[in-house]
């Protein structure tokens, strides 16, 4: 697989070299690009600088990175909405997963009062809420949904991945939120939702775990390879 021009990837989030996942993403993009024979150019979009002009740039894919709470939640949500509505290949990891749920709840489900529990702890409709057990620097097994984008990427139904998070999908809202186009595509051993995908979109996947960390061990993250493949097809 090769192209005459580089793929342009938007990295949504507030870059911080002290965040392990951000260093992993820096390593993962060239690693995956070389494996696929693609040239990849990434641009960080700080959340407080995201506006219509920033989103008008010709990005081939958008990755909403870990590192929440973001400096501008609205900026992150605007980027996710742009990827969803414009059918731009999208990957959200950790905080990106949480905010993909929130964007969908507000703008597709019409739940205007949907909130993130980390920002608004007392919200009545906290779509994202504290996990029953912290997943900070924890590895765990996952069962993937057959036929899902994530299962196709990993080429197996049983995987193990690493987390660094304290918030996830509030189980009280899971059934309603995932009854339409947004579907669960991975659960942990306790049956909790750990990844979702958007049906009818070329590639829209969000994971609570951080698959990018594979790059720190010299391995290409399968989901990143799938994202770049989708971006290449779109380009």
N, C-alpha and C positions, 0 to 999 in steps of 0.2 A: 504494500500500500504506500503510495507516494503522491505528493501534490506539488503543484508549481508554486504555491504560496503557503506561508505558515498558517496554521490554525490560530485564531485569536480567541483567547479564553479570558473571561472576566472573573476575577477572584473577589467576591463580595465579602467584606469584613474589614476589621480594623487590624491590619497586620502588626504582629508583635513577635519578634524573633525569640522571645522567651517561651512562647507557646509551642509545645512539641509538635502539635498537628500542623502548625504553620511551617515549621522547618521541614516536616514530612512532605507537605504539599510542594514546597520548593524543590525537593529531591524527586518527587513522584512524577512531575510533569515532563522533565527531560528524559527520565527513565522510560516512561511509557511511550513518549514520542519516538525514541530510538528503537524500541521494540516493535513499533508499528510502522517504522519508516516515515514518520511524520515530523515536520518542523512545527514546534509549538511556541507561541509567544503569549505570555500571560501578563495581564495588567490588573493590579490591585485597585479596587474601587472602595475607598473608605466610605463607610455608610453615611456619614454626615455630608458627603459630597455627591451623593447619588441624586440626580435630578433627570429631567427629560433629556437634556443635552447629553449627559453621561450615558444614558441608556440608548441613545440614538446611534452610538458607535456600532460598527458592524462586527459584533461578536458572534463567533460560531458556537460558543457554549458558555454557560454561566455556572459557576461553582460557588455556592454559599458556604463559607468556611466556618469552622468552630470559632469560639472566642466570645460568645455572648455572656452577659448582656452587651449588645452592640451600642456604640455611641449614638446611633440613630436607628431605632427599631423601624421607624417608618421608611428609612432609606433601604434597609434590608428587605422589607416587605414589598416595596416598589420594584426592586430588582427581581424578586421571585415572581411577582405578578407579571412582569414583562416577559420573563422566560415562559411562563405558563400560557399567556395569551398569544404570544408571538411564535409559539411552538419551537422555541430555541432549546436545544438539549441542555438539561439541567441536572446538577447533582448537588444535594445538600447533605452535609455531614455534621452530626452533633447539633450545634446551634442552628445549622441550616435545616436540619430535620424539624426541629421545634418550630422554626419560623415558617417553614413550608406548611405545616399543619395550621398555624395561625392565619396565614394568608388565605388558605383555602376556606377556613371556617368563616372568615370575614367576607370575602369577596365572591365565593361560590355558594356557600350555605346561607349567606345573608345574616350571619350572627354578628351584628355590629358591635356587640359588647364582649366578644371573645377576647380574652387577654392571655398573657404569659404570666404565670404565677411568680416568676422571678422578679418581674417588674411591678406586678400588682398583686401582692400576696393575698389580699382580701377580696379579690374579684369573684363575683358569683359564677361567672362563666370562664373559669380558668381552664382553657383547653390544654395548656401545658402546666403540669403541676409537679411538686416534688416526688421523686421516686420513692417507693417503699423501702428500698435499700440503695444506698449510694453506689454509683458505678464509676467512681474516680479511680483511675489506674487499675481497672478490673478487666480480665479477659473472660469471655463466656461463649458457650456454644449457641448456635442459631439453627433453626429449621426453616429452610426457604420454601416458598410456595412453588410447586411445579409449574413450569411454563412462564414464570415471571421473568422480568428483565434481569433481576439480580441472579436468579438461578441460571439463566443462560450465560451470564457473565462468568460465574464461578464454575459452571459445568458440574455442579454437584448440588445436593439438597442439604448437606450438613457442613457447616463452616464454624470457625472460631475466630472472633475478632475482639479488638480492644476498645475500651470506652474511657472517657473522662467526662462524666456528667452527673448531675444531681437532679435533672428535670427530664420528664418525658411526657408522652401522651396520657392525659387524664383518663383512666378507664371509664369514668362516668359518661364520657362523651364519645368513646371509641365506636360503639355500634352505629350511632347516628352519623358520625363524621365519615365513616368508612363504608357507608351503605351505597354510595354512588360511584363516581368515576375514580375517586381516590381509594385505593385498595391496599390492604396489608400484604406485604410480600415476604416478611420475615418475622418470626417470633422467637423469643428466648425459651429456655427450658421451662419457665413458669407460665408460658403462654402469652407473655406481654408483647405488644407490638413494638418491633424494633426497626422496621423499615416499611416504607410505603412507595407505591408508584401510581402514576396518573394514567388511567386507561385513555386511549385515543390521542395521546401525545407521543411524538417520536421517541423521546427519552426524557422522562421526568422521574427521578428516583431520589429518595431522601432516606438517610440511615442515622439512627441515634449513635451507632458505633462509628469509629474512625478508620475506615479502610485504608486511608492514605499512609498509615503508620507502617504498612508493609514495605514502603520504599526505604525506610530507615534500616531495613534488613536486606536491602538490595533486590527486593521483589517488586514486580509491577503489580499495583493494585488492580484486580480484575474489573472493578467498577469504573476505574479511571480509563482503562483500555476501552471499555464499552462506551463511555462518554465520548472519548476522542473518535472512536469509530463512527458514532452517530453524528458528531460534529463534522467529520470529514465527508460523510454522505450528504449532509445539508449544504456544506460549502460547495 
